[in-house]
Amino acid sequence: MSKEDRYQTLIGIIKPYLPDDISADSINRDSHLINELNINSANLVDIVLDVEDAFDITLENEEMDDMQTVGDALNIIDSKVN
């Protein structure tokens, strides 16, 4: 799976958790999951679980804490799958 494929998979994971007032088109690598995309903490846990399942990885607590933006999440995923 290429880096772009991982990015598209990550976007697909995030989309269902976006509130109605946030467009999926507004997601980019710099998007802050909580501050910009308005994803609440319960949904953030669901996203982490979905990421673990989709990429067959395990995220540690500190990695979850470091996952502030879409780009952060992608970097963590890339480091785990490579």
C-alpha positions in Angstrom: 0.0 0.0 0.0 1.4 3.3 -1.1 1.6 6.4 1.2 -1.2 8.0 -0.9 -3.3 4.8 -0.5 -2.8 5.0 3.3 -3.8 8.7 3.2 -7.0 7.9 1.3 -7.8 5.0 3.7 -7.3 7.3 6.7 -9.6 9.9 5.1 -12.2 7.2 4.6 -11.9 6.2 8.3 -12.3 9.8 9.5 -15.3 10.8 7.2 -18.1 8.9 9.1 -17.1 10.6 12.3 -17.3 14.2 11.0 -20.1 16.3 12.4 -22.7 17.5 9.9 -21.3 21.0 9.7 -17.9 19.8 8.6 -17.3 18.9 4.9 -15.2 15.9 4.1 -13.7 18.1 1.4 -12.1 20.2 4.1 -9.9 17.4 5.4 -6.2 17.8 4.6 -2.9 16.7 6.2 -2.8 19.8 8.4 -6.4 19.4 9.7 -6.5 19.2 13.5 -8.8 16.3 14.4 -10.4 18.0 17.4 -10.0 21.8 16.8 -10.7 21.9 13.1 -12.7 18.8 12.3 -14.6 18.9 15.6 -14.2 15.2 16.3 -15.0 14.4 19.9 -12.9 12.3 22.2 -15.2 9.3 22.0 -15.1 9.3 18.2 -11.4 9.8 18.3 -11.1 6.5 20.2 -13.2 4.9 17.5 -11.0 6.3 14.8 -7.9 4.9 16.5 -9.6 1.5 16.7 -10.5 1.7 13.0 -7.0 2.7 12.1 -5.6 -0.3 14.0 -7.9 -2.6 12.2 -7.5 -1.1 8.8 -3.7 -1.1 8.9 -3.2 -4.1 11.2 -1.2 -2.1 13.7 -1.3 -1.4 17.4 -1.1 2.2 18.7 0.4 2.9 22.1 -1.2 5.5 24.4 1.6 8.0 23.7 1.1 7.6 19.9 -2.6 8.3 20.4 -1.7 11.5 22.3 0.6 12.5 19.5 -2.1 12.1 16.9 -3.3 15.7 16.7 -3.6 16.2 13.0 -4.4 14.0 10.0 -0.7 14.3 9.1 0.4 13.2 12.6 -1.9 10.1 12.2 -0.4 9.4 8.8 3.2 9.7 10.1 2.4 7.3 12.9 0.7 4.8 10.5 3.7 5.0 8.1 6.2 4.4 10.9 4.2 1.3 12.0 3.6 -0.3 8.6 7.2 0.2 7.3 
